[in-house]
Amino acid sequence: MEPQTDLQPQEELRAPPARLTKQQTLTLISMASVNFSSMICYSILGPFFPIEAEKKGASQTLVGVIFGCYAVSNLIGSLILGRYIVQIGAKMMLISGLFVSSGCTILFGLLDRVPAGPVFIASCIVVRSVDAVGFAAAMTSSFALSAKVFPNNVATVLGSLEVFTGLGLILGPPVGGWFYQSFGYEVPFMVLGCFLLIMVPLNIYILPSIEAASSKSSFLELLKNTEILLLCYVIFTLSSGLGFLDATLSLYAVDHFKLSTGYVGLIMLGLSFPYSLGSPLMGFFTDKYPALRSWFMVIGGVATAVGFTLLGPVPFLNLSRHLWLLVVMLGVIGFSLAMTAIPIFPEVIKCAYDSGYEEGLSTLGMVSGLFGAVWSAGMFYGPTAGGFLTQRLSFEWASAIQGGLAFLGAFLLALYYVSRPSTPPQRLPKKRHQSEESLPLLHDECNPC
């Protein structure tokens, strides 16, 4: 392929789609391994840990705190690591995060030997908090690297990678529940922690190194943009909904439908499977038709609200409780999560560039850190407030309140998009040039994001 200059923009757009470069291929493999291994280790707790924690003297509220502390540490870690990703190095950050998470996963499997009561609860909080920092390092660098290597196809790449995230979420609960039923508490964490550890040398070998210049921009400057602020609230409602389900769904299903932990893991497939199927689809459409991103997010938020309202269902609707309804609504929430979450990341990047931020790993790291921090804030609120509301009210009312938060986000976003003045088509950042890092993906024309 002959070199092309900036004086030939039309020729570049008409050039035939190129195949993935070696760097792009290795990055996809690396990011897919990170998403899958991290999420399968994260999701194994849902079916059995709340039950095990209750045996150790933790109330439902404290179970929510154990889940929520992970999010607090993830929030702090995402902000710090996103700000200093250039100084640390994206590759070093990702590999270190994987190593820390693998060690903490194995250590968490030994906590059944800790005395019940405050000692057990404190140990869970400490190990989960350290694990969260490792997870923040891996995911912040993963998002930033993906956006750096595929600047014109961010949503498509993230949507494709979310298949592996969803696969980890799909396999985590049933695999964790089956190992727990068959071998006890320790084995799920030992097996999956060792699996995560294997990902460390793999990513040392295949992950490309990317150099970048640091920036003096800050998170507060990003949050001065009204659209980014609203998108942050939407991210918060999405993650808080998932956190709510992590801490409450297994106990609700066991109490009301008399299911075993293994079957609870299968029920959770109703959430993760539609998300896995919907993510690449949403990624493709939002990259090909960027003008539709805003309304995908609005429609997705409304669908999420409906799903949570009917999950119980909420008592004032006078609908009977059915297992099939629970599974169907989990499917609605899963697909609407893909419809809302996948367009958000490239939309925030677009807003940052339109606000004058320079293209580069530093800006992408801050956007990734902000995304991770807000997501973590929701993951703290969801299980903590969800556990409290479920204990004081009921699962049905707590779920409806969670649906109300999602509806408010969709409403505010729709109000903003309807009332804002018309804007010119999205521009490319000034420094973007056709290079090895911006070749077309999936044999499709590159569309500016």
Buried (B, 14 or more C-beta within 10 A) or exposed (E): EEEBEEEEEEEBEEBEEBEBBEBBEBBBBBBBBBBBBBBBBBBBBBBBBBBBBBEBBBBBBBBBBBBBBBBBBBBBBBBBBBBBBBEBBBBBBBBBBBBBBBBBBBBBBBBBEBEEEEEBBEBBBBBBBBBBBBBBBBBBBBBBBBBBBBBBBBBBBBBBBBBBBBBBBBBBBBBBBBBBBEEEBBBBBBBBBEBBBEBBEBBBEBBBEBEBEBBEBEBEBBEEBEBBBBBBBBBBBBBBBBBBBBBBBBBBBBEBBEBBBBBBBBBBBBBBBBBBBBBBBBBBBBBBEBEBBBBBBBBBBBBBBBBBBBBBBBEEEEEEEEEEBBBBBBBBBBBBBBBBBBBBBBBBBBBBBBBEBBBBBBBBBBBBBBBBBBBBBBBBBBBBBBBBBBBEEBBBBBBBBBBBBBBBBBBBBBEBBEEEEEEEEBEBBEEBEBEEBBBBBBEBEBBBB
